[in-house]
Amino acid sequence: MGRSPLPSSTVYKALNLKPEVFGYLQEVAARMNRTPSDALNQELEFYRTWGLMPSRVRRVNAAAAARKQIPRDFVHDLVREAALKLPPQKGAKREPREGKTHRTSMNVSGPNADSLLGECAENGISFNAALIAQVEFVQAMGLHPDLLGAIDKVAHDDGDDRRDVVLRVIRAAAELLPPVELPTRRPAR
């Protein structure tokens, strides 16, 4: 049985990835038993939605805007504050993979590509640079290795992985944020 065709909004991109970013995507793909493209899209979707339902994404975005932050920085602060409350742990340092950039091509889903293109336009950076920055952020949430070690310890003790602990923190925080009122449509006259 063949694969389903990709949605028409999917973008096929040639990428030059850092070896550690491609290695991380390979690890995620192996856990998922999927392709690196699938892993990439999962990580980019997490960056866009934080694993939340749309109503909770709106809450996070509104709270970030109220603090004059971008959502990534707001989520970083949430996870950092939660990690600071955990018993200190020495973080596992990742050994940098040797080598030059890893040249590959991947399919990027339409919503993920649109999000990346928006960040490119906003920050004046290339698609490749925006993609690498987003994957690196979701991999370590921009946290110091010692804080990652504390999160990893909780994950290990709970039989989870780092992403599960981070998702619990984000979801719990999003539940406490006030709901965002959607603008109502006025009836046509």
Secondary structure as the mmCIF struct_conf table of DSSP 4:
data_model
#
loop_
_struct_conf.conf_type_id
_struct_conf.id
_struct_conf.beg_label_comp_id
_struct_conf.beg_label_asym_id
_struct_conf.beg_label_seq_id
_struct_conf.end_label_comp_id
_struct_conf.end_label_asym_id
_struct_conf.end_label_seq_id
HELX_LH_PP_P HELX_LH_PP_P1 GLY A 2 PRO A 7
TURN_TY1_P TURN_TY1_P1 SER A 8 SER A 9
STRN STRN1 VAL A 11 LEU A 17
HELX_RH_AL_P HELX_RH_AL_P1 PRO A 19 MET A 32
TURN_TY1_P TURN_TY1_P2 ASN A 33 ASN A 33
BEND BEND1 ARG A 34 ARG A 34
HELX_RH_AL_P HELX_RH_AL_P2 PRO A 36 THR A 49
TURN_TY1_P TURN_TY1_P3 TRP A 50 GLY A 51
HELX_RH_AL_P HELX_RH_AL_P3 PRO A 54 ALA A 66
TURN_TY1_P TURN_TY1_P4 ARG A 67 LYS A 68
HELX_RH_AL_P HELX_RH_AL_P4 PRO A 71 LEU A 84
TURN_TY1_P TURN_TY1_P5 LYS A 85 LYS A 85
BEND BEND2 LEU A 86 LEU A 86
HELX_LH_PP_P HELX_LH_PP_P2 PRO A 87 PRO A 88
HELX_LH_PP_P HELX_LH_PP_P3 LYS A 90 GLU A 98
BEND BEND3 GLY A 99 LYS A 100
HELX_LH_PP_P HELX_LH_PP_P4 THR A 101 THR A 101
STRN STRN2 HIS A 102 VAL A 108
HELX_RH_AL_P HELX_RH_AL_P5 GLY A 110 ASN A 123
TURN_TY1_P TURN_TY1_P6 GLY A 124 GLY A 124
HELX_RH_AL_P HELX_RH_AL_P6 PHE A 127 ALA A 140
TURN_TY1_P TURN_TY1_P7 MET A 141 GLY A 142
HELX_RH_AL_P HELX_RH_AL_P7 PRO A 145 ASP A 158
TURN_TY1_P TURN_TY1_P8 GLY A 159 GLY A 159
HELX_RH_AL_P HELX_RH_AL_P8 ARG A 162 LEU A 176
BEND BEND4 LEU A 177 LEU A 177
HELX_LH_PP_P HELX_LH_PP_P5 PRO A 178 ALA A 188
#
